[in-house]
Every structure is written in structure tokens, then in C-alpha cells.
Amino acid sequence: VAVANSNVRDMLEVWFTSIKKAGIPNYLVVALDDAMVEFCKSNDVPVYKRDPDKNVDLIGKTGGNHAVSALKFRILREFLQLGYSVLLSDVDIVYLQNPFDHFQRDSDVESMTDGHSNMTAYGYNDVFDEPAMGWARYAHTMRIWVFNSGFFFMRPTIPSIELLDRVADRLSQEKTSWDQAVFNEELFFPSHPGYVGLHAAKRTLDFYLFMNSKVLFKTVRK
């Protein structure tokens, strides 16, 4: 599923052209304005227009990438409630093969990573050194590069729906927050005083099968 308005028409065309070429049958554009509906229909692209919603429609018709990106968490909930697993895709993704052949389906969320190596993508132990602490100078930290909120696969589970609700609620209240940062905070922050963490299972996708631009242009291209 991709969420799009007419502002991303050119990118969307590259997106669905690559999908058709790769022979992926199960894709859908959630159109946020009437012009996008007509554009999809004229290109034989499956399209869905939601029932009118004043606030969503205003953002959908006039919003830029970040505003539209925040909407997707609210829109995706409808699909999960109906029992569908969903691959959310931003429109700047290009497909060379069918991604559904490569999901493990053992977690609530499987996501593309911003990591570019085994360590950064899958996690590592990073040591902080404070000599003033004497023999206890070394503090161990766990680090992982964030999940990319522009490409993730969700199964229709209670934790998945709760994740969408939490992210959508925070983005509606924190106008300057970035959806990718909020998405990762809700997935990874543990329960602590004053906060109950989300109990969602997560999987980092193979960063060579689901490549971010850094892996493609700085590693694979060379």
C-alpha cells in the first residue's frame, strides 16, 4: 500500500511501473485527492479513496511529504482491522523483485533499516568510557540504526494496531515531530517510570535485499 496525493505523481509513476515490471499483483494506492484517483485509473493502477474526513482530506490535498507520511499510520489501521497484513511503501521505493517472497512473517513488524552493515543494521554493543569512574569506567550501550518508516511490513496483530495508534496520536499532538523518529521510539523504548512500552515483536529486514540508498550508492554500486 502506498499513500499518495498529486504532489508525488511523478514518483508514483516510477513506483507502480517498477511494481508492474516485477510482476507484483497485490498493490494498492490510497489516493488522497480526486486527481490522484483519475491518474491511477488512467494507468490501470488499483486505487482506493477513503470516505470523506475533513482533517485528513485537508492534509491529503495540500500536505507535503512529511504531513502525508504522518497520515499513513492512521490509514493503515483500517487494513489491519480487516485482518490484512500490509506492506507500507513510500513512493520513492523501486522494486526489482517481489518483496513478499522475503518476509519471515514471525513478527508484528518487519522493517527496512537505515543501517548499512551487519553491526548498524542488526545491533551492536557500544562502550562508553568515563575514566573518572575508576574501575567502573566502562558503560556498555546497545545501539541499532533506526527502522525506516517508509517501508515496513505489519501483520494484523494487537501490538501492530497499538503501534499505529501510538504513533498517530503523538504526531497529531507533537506538530514538529518526525514520523520516523516517533515510529522508532514507540517500537524500541522500554517501559520505565511513567511510561508503558509497546510489546511488539520486530525484525530487521536483510539490508542487501531491502536496500536503503546508502547501501545501494556507497556499497553495492562500487
N, C-alpha and C positions, 0 to 999 in steps of 0.2 A: 504494500500500500504506500502510495505517495500522496502527500497533501500539497496542493498547488493552486496558486492564482495566476492571473495573466502576466504578472511581473516576471515569472520564471518560464515563460512559454518556450523560449529557445533552448534552455537547458532541459526542459521536459521532453522536447523532441529528440534530443540526443539520448535521453534516458529510455524512452519507450522504443526507439529504433534499435538500441543495443539489446533490449529485452526480447524483441521480436526475432532478431538475428540469432540469439542464443536459444530460441525455441522454448522460452518460459511461458506457459499458458496461463498461470494463475496470478495475474497482476491487476491492480485497480488504482485509478486516480480519484481521490476525493477532491472534487472541484469546489473552489471557494467563491467563484463568481460565474455568471452566465456565459461570459466569453470563453472561459476555460472549458465549460461543458460543450460548447459548439466546436471548439478546437479539437477536443478528444473525439467527439463523434465523427468529425470530418476525416480523422486519421484512423478510424476503426479501433479506438482505444477504449476499453471498458471504463466507464466513468460513473461516479455516484455523487449526487448533490444532496446534502443534508437538508432536513426540514429547517425552515427559517428560524434563526436565532439572532436577535438584534445585536448583541455584543460580539458574537462570533462572526456574523456577517460583516460588521464594520471592519474588524481586523482582517478578515479574509479578503475583502475587496481592496483595501488600501494599505495593508501592512507589508513591511519589508521582510527579509529572510528571517530575522530573529523573532519578530512578532508572530509570523506564521508558524515558525518552529515551535513556539510555546503552545500553539493551538493543538498540535498533533497529539499531545498527551490526553487531552480531553476527547478528541475524536476517536482515538484508538480504543478507548474504553468500550464503545459500542460493539466493536468486533469481538473483543474478549468476552463480553457479557453473553454474546450469542454462541460462544463455545469455539470460536475460531482461533487457531494460532496465527499470529501475524508477524510478517517481516516488515518493519517500518523502514522505508528508504527515502533519504533525501534525494532530490532530483539531480544532484551533481555526482551521482554514482553511475559507473559504466559497468555493464555485465558482459563477461566473456563466456560464462557457462552458467548452468542452473545452480543457484546457491542452495536450493532445498536438498540437494544431494549431500550437503556437507554439514548439516546441523545434527547434533547428537540427541537433541530432544530429552535431555536428562536434567534440565534446569529450568527455572522460571524465566530467566533472561540469558540469551547468548548474544554477545555484542562484539562488534568490530572494536579493535583497540587503537589508541593513538600511539601505542608502543611500537618500537622499531627493531627490537632484538628479543631474545629469549628472556633476558632479565627485565627489560622495561615493560614488555607485554604481559609476562606471566608472574612477575613479582620477584623481589629480592630483599635481602637483609642489608640495610644501610646503617653503618655505625657512626654515631655522633660522638665526638671526643671533647671532653671538658677536663683538661688537666688539673684544674683547681679542686676537683673531686677526689684526687689521690687515687687509691686503688680502685675506686668505683668510677673512674673517669669515662669508661666506655658505655654509652647507652645505645641499645640496638633498636632500630626502627624498621618497619616493614613498608616497602614502597611498591607502587604499581602505577604505570601510566593510565590515565583515565580511559573509560569506555567512551566510544564515540556515539553521541546521541542522535547521529544522523543515519545509523544503520544498526538495528538490533532486532532480534527475533524473540517474541514473547509467546509463552504458552498461556492458555486461558485458565490461570490459577488465581486463587485469592491474593497471594503476595504480589502477583503481576498487576492486578487491578488496584491493589493498595498503593503500589509504587506510582502508577499513573495518577491516582487521586492526590497523593502527597506532592508530587511534582507540580501538577496543575494548580493545586491550592497555593503553594508557595509562589509560583510565578504570577498568579493573579494578585498576590499581596505585595510581592517584592518586585516592583516595576523595573528595577535596574539589574536584577539578577539574570545570569546567562543560563539558558535551559540545560546546557551540557554540565555545568558545574553543579546545579541543583540535582540533576539526574544521578550523578555520581555520589554526591553527598548522601542522598537518600538510600542509595544502594549499599554504600560502604561504611557509613558512620555507625559505630556500635551503640547499643543502649548505654546511657550514662545518667547521672543525676539530672532529673528534669526532662529527660528525653527517652522515648521508647524506640529502639531501632527497628528496621524492617527485616523480617526473617525471610529473605528471598535467596534462593539458590542461583548462583551466577556462573557463567562460563565465558572465558575469553576465547574468541574465535582465532583460529590459526592465522597469524598475521601475514603469511605468504599466500593463503587462499583468499583472504579478505583484506586486501592491501590498502593501507592509507597512503596518502600522497608522498609522505617522507620515505616509506619503504619502496614505493614504485620509482620515484625520481632519484633518490640518493643511493639506493642499494641495487635494485633489480636492473635499472636502466644502464648502470655502469658494469 
